[in-house]
Amino acid sequence: MIPDYPPSTKPAWSLVVQESLAFMAAAMLYPFGMRRQAVRPTPRLKQQRTVVLVHGYLCNPSIFLPMQAYLRHRGIRQVMAYGYPSTHGVEQGAIGLKRFLREQVRGGEVDLVCHSLGGLVARTYLQELGGARRVDRCITLGTPHLGTYNAYWLANRVGREMRPGSVLLRRLEQSRGATGDVRFLSIIAGSDNLVIPRVFARHEEEVCLPDLGHVAMMFSPRVWRLVSGCLLGETLEGAVNPMQGLPLPLTAR
């Protein structure tokens, strides 16, 4: 049996209500991400930093709207969202991400913030398409880095790619060294109902939040604070190196 994170101490009904409300909020925001938005290319400045948001399966950039507003509140102004047809598979999403960054982000460092499937899209771009040369940080939120057993319910390409031990996941595991100096942080929803087991969402440095579900984490102020803190180079409370089991201070290089 695969060891997993300890369960939340909150009543199950409260977690179900929280996740249901998050699904409703995501559905209400969804139309705002359907229209293709004109994005102005960033200037060619070596010192600038650009945060690029990558959504997950069956979502669009609207899932990041609350977090994006918070990041701007914290002073992170250069934030862009990458939208892609997630049903076309991880590799097509990664190719599109490479093209998006080439056309829209013309200089400086890039930080990626990715939800769910978006984290696998980002890793494919970093490890197989040369993206590590451009990216400084990659933050994943509920990404099934080692797959999820729920993927067996999906009889399509994405389902096959997210199954534990899939060809794609084995390839990404073998090419982990190709990320170079990219710094990873995985934020894990300890009550995730889609990434099963939850421990499959860990990758490099990690923070596990036991009382959040897969969608609810996108509406959590604590997640927003963790993401903004990492992007601003702050020390993150609760960050752990799974290889050592010790708190890990995340500071700017």
C-alpha positions as CSV (number, residue, x, y, z in Angstrom):
1,M,0.0,0.0,0.0
2,I,1.3,3.5,-0.9
3,P,1.8,5.7,2.1
4,D,-0.1,9.0,1.9
5,Y,-0.4,12.2,3.8
6,P,-2.4,12.1,7.0
7,P,-6.1,13.0,6.5
8,S,-7.6,16.3,7.4
9,T,-9.0,16.6,10.9
10,K,-12.0,18.6,9.6
11,P,-15.3,16.8,9.3
12,A,-15.8,15.2,5.9
13,W,-19.0,17.2,5.2
14,S,-17.2,20.5,5.6
15,L,-14.5,19.5,3.1
16,V,-17.2,18.3,0.6
17,V,-19.1,21.6,1.0
18,Q,-15.8,23.6,0.5
19,E,-14.9,21.8,-2.6
20,S,-18.4,22.0,-4.0
21,L,-18.5,25.8,-3.5
22,A,-15.1,26.0,-5.2
23,F,-16.4,24.0,-8.2
24,M,-19.4,26.5,-8.4
25,A,-17.0,29.5,-8.2
26,A,-14.9,28.0,-11.0
27,A,-17.9,27.4,-13.2
28,M,-19.1,31.0,-12.7
29,L,-15.6,32.3,-13.7
30,Y,-15.3,30.0,-16.7
31,P,-17.0,32.2,-19.2
32,F,-14.5,35.0,-18.5
33,G,-11.7,32.8,-19.8
34,M,-13.4,31.6,-23.0
35,R,-12.8,34.7,-25.0
36,R,-9.3,34.9,-26.5
37,Q,-7.6,37.9,-25.1
38,A,-5.1,40.0,-27.0
39,V,-1.8,39.9,-25.1
40,R,0.8,42.6,-25.7
41,P,4.3,41.2,-26.0
42,T,6.6,42.2,-23.1
43,P,9.5,44.6,-23.8
44,R,13.0,43.2,-24.2
45,L,14.4,43.9,-20.7
46,K,16.9,41.6,-19.1
47,Q,16.0,42.6,-15.6
48,Q,12.2,42.1,-15.8
49,R,10.4,39.1,-14.4
50,T,7.2,37.7,-15.9
51,V,4.8,35.3,-14.2
52,V,3.0,32.9,-16.5
53,L,-0.1,31.1,-15.3
54,V,-0.8,27.6,-16.8
55,H,-4.3,26.1,-16.1
56,G,-5.2,22.5,-15.8
57,Y,-7.5,19.9,-17.5
58,L,-10.9,21.2,-18.7
59,C,-10.2,24.6,-17.3
60,N,-9.1,27.9,-18.8
61,P,-7.2,30.9,-17.5
62,S,-10.2,32.2,-15.5
63,I,-9.4,29.7,-12.7
64,F,-6.5,32.0,-11.8
65,L,-8.4,35.3,-11.7
66,P,-8.6,35.5,-7.9
67,M,-5.0,34.6,-7.5
68,Q,-3.9,37.0,-10.2
69,A,-5.7,39.8,-8.4
70,Y,-3.8,38.9,-5.2
71,L,-0.5,38.8,-7.0
72,R,-1.0,42.3,-8.4
73,H,-2.0,43.4,-4.9
74,R,1.4,42.1,-3.6
75,G,3.1,44.2,-6.3
76,I,3.7,41.4,-8.9
77,R,2.5,43.3,-12.0
78,Q,3.9,41.4,-14.9
79,V,1.4,38.4,-14.9
80,M,0.2,36.6,-18.0
81,A,-2.1,33.7,-18.5
82,Y,-1.5,30.9,-21.1
83,G,-4.6,29.2,-22.4
84,Y,-4.5,26.0,-24.3
85,P,-6.9,23.1,-25.3
86,S,-6.1,20.7,-22.5
87,T,-7.9,17.8,-24.1
88,H,-5.2,17.7,-26.8
89,G,-2.7,16.3,-24.4
90,V,0.4,17.4,-22.4
91,E,2.8,17.5,-25.3
92,Q,0.7,19.8,-27.4
93,G,0.2,22.0,-24.4
94,A,3.9,22.2,-23.9
95,I,4.6,23.0,-27.6
96,G,2.0,25.8,-27.3
97,L,3.6,27.1,-24.1
98,K,6.9,27.3,-25.8
99,R,5.4,29.3,-28.7
100,F,3.5,31.5,-26.3
101,L,6.6,32.5,-24.4
102,R,8.6,33.0,-27.6
103,E,6.0,35.4,-29.0
104,Q,4.8,37.1,-25.8
105,V,7.7,37.2,-23.3
106,R,10.7,38.7,-25.1
107,G,13.1,39.2,-22.2
108,G,14.0,38.6,-18.6
109,E,13.3,35.7,-16.3
110,V,10.1,33.7,-16.4
111,D,8.3,32.1,-13.4
112,L,5.6,29.5,-14.1
113,V,2.6,28.9,-11.8
114,C,0.7,25.8,-12.8
115,H,-2.5,24.1,-11.6
116,S,-3.1,20.3,-12.0
117,L,-2.3,19.1,-15.6
118,G,-0.6,22.5,-16.2
119,G,2.3,21.3,-14.1
120,L,3.0,18.4,-16.4
121,V,2.7,20.8,-19.4
122,A,5.3,23.0,-17.8
123,R,7.7,20.1,-16.9
124,T,7.5,18.8,-20.5
125,Y,8.4,22.3,-21.8
126,L,11.2,22.6,-19.3
127,Q,12.7,19.1,-19.6
128,E,12.1,18.3,-23.3
129,L,11.7,21.6,-25.2
130,G,14.6,23.5,-23.7
131,G,12.5,25.7,-21.5
132,A,14.9,25.5,-18.5
133,R,17.0,28.1,-20.1
134,R,14.3,30.7,-19.7
135,V,12.6,29.7,-16.4
136,D,13.7,30.5,-12.9
137,R,10.9,29.1,-10.8
138,C,8.1,26.6,-11.4
139,I,5.3,26.4,-8.8
140,T,2.8,23.5,-9.2
141,L,-0.6,23.3,-7.5
142,G,-2.1,19.9,-7.2
143,T,-0.2,18.5,-10.1
144,P,-0.1,14.7,-10.5
145,H,3.6,14.5,-11.0
146,L,3.5,10.7,-10.5
147,G,0.0,10.4,-12.0
148,T,-3.3,9.7,-10.4
149,Y,-5.4,6.5,-10.2
150,N,-8.5,8.6,-11.1
151,A,-7.0,8.9,-14.6
152,Y,-8.2,5.4,-15.3
153,W,-11.7,6.9,-15.5
154,L,-10.6,9.0,-18.5
155,A,-10.6,7.0,-21.8
156,N,-8.7,9.6,-23.8
157,R,-5.1,10.7,-24.4
158,V,-4.9,12.9,-21.2
159,G,-6.2,10.0,-19.2
160,R,-3.5,7.7,-20.5
161,E,-0.8,10.3,-19.9
162,M,-1.8,10.8,-16.3
163,R,-2.0,7.2,-15.3
164,P,0.8,6.1,-12.9
165,G,3.7,4.7,-14.8
166,S,2.5,6.0,-18.2
167,V,5.0,6.5,-21.0
168,L,4.9,10.3,-20.5
169,L,5.5,10.1,-16.7
170,R,8.3,7.7,-17.1
171,R,10.0,9.9,-19.6
172,L,9.6,13.0,-17.4
173,E,11.1,11.0,-14.5
174,Q,14.1,10.0,-16.6
175,S,14.7,13.6,-17.8
176,R,14.4,15.3,-14.4
177,G,18.0,16.4,-14.6
178,A,17.3,18.6,-17.7
179,T,15.6,21.2,-15.5
180,G,19.0,22.7,-14.7
181,D,18.7,25.5,-12.1
182,V,14.9,25.8,-12.2
183,R,13.6,25.9,-8.6
184,F,10.4,23.9,-8.0
185,L,7.8,24.2,-5.3
186,S,4.8,21.8,-5.2
187,I,1.8,22.9,-3.2
188,I,-0.3,19.8,-2.3
189,A,-4.0,19.7,-1.4
190,G,-4.1,17.2,1.4
191,S,-7.8,16.6,0.8
192,D,-7.4,16.4,-3.0
193,N,-10.2,14.3,-4.5
194,L,-8.7,14.0,-8.0
195,V,-5.0,13.3,-7.4
196,I,-5.0,9.9,-5.7
197,P,-2.9,9.2,-3.8
198,R,-2.1,12.8,-2.8
199,V,1.6,12.0,-2.3
200,F,1.8,11.7,-6.1
201,A,1.6,15.5,-6.2
202,R,5.0,16.0,-4.6
203,H,8.0,17.2,-6.6
204,E,11.1,18.8,-5.2
205,E,10.3,21.2,-2.4
206,E,6.7,20.9,-1.1
207,V,4.1,22.3,1.1
208,C,1.0,20.2,2.0
209,L,-2.2,21.9,3.1
210,P,-4.4,19.2,4.6
211,D,-7.7,21.0,4.6
212,L,-7.9,21.9,0.9
213,G,-9.3,20.0,-2.1
214,H,-8.1,20.1,-5.8
215,V,-10.3,23.1,-6.8
216,A,-10.6,24.8,-3.4
217,M,-6.9,25.4,-3.3
218,M,-7.3,27.9,-6.2
219,F,-9.5,30.0,-4.0
220,S,-7.5,29.8,-0.8
221,P,-5.8,32.9,0.5
222,R,-3.1,30.8,2.1
223,V,-2.2,29.3,-1.3
224,W,-2.1,32.8,-2.7
225,R,0.3,33.9,0.1
226,L,2.5,30.9,-0.5
227,V,2.7,31.5,-4.3
228,S,3.4,35.2,-3.9
229,G,5.9,34.6,-1.2
230,C,7.8,32.1,-3.3
231,L,7.7,34.5,-6.3
232,L,9.0,37.4,-4.1
233,G,11.8,35.2,-2.6
234,E,10.4,35.1,0.9
235,T,11.0,32.2,3.3
236,L,8.0,30.0,3.3
237,E,6.5,28.5,6.5
238,G,5.9,24.8,6.1
239,A,8.1,24.2,3.1
240,V,9.8,20.8,3.3
241,N,12.5,19.0,1.4
242,P,11.0,15.5,1.1
243,M,14.5,14.0,0.8
244,Q,15.4,15.3,4.3
245,G,12.0,15.8,5.9
246,L,13.2,19.2,7.3
247,P,11.9,22.7,6.9
248,L,13.5,24.3,3.8
249,P,13.9,28.1,3.6
250,L,13.2,29.3,0.1
251,T,15.1,32.5,-0.6
252,A,16.0,34.4,-3.7
253,R,19.2,33.5,-5.5
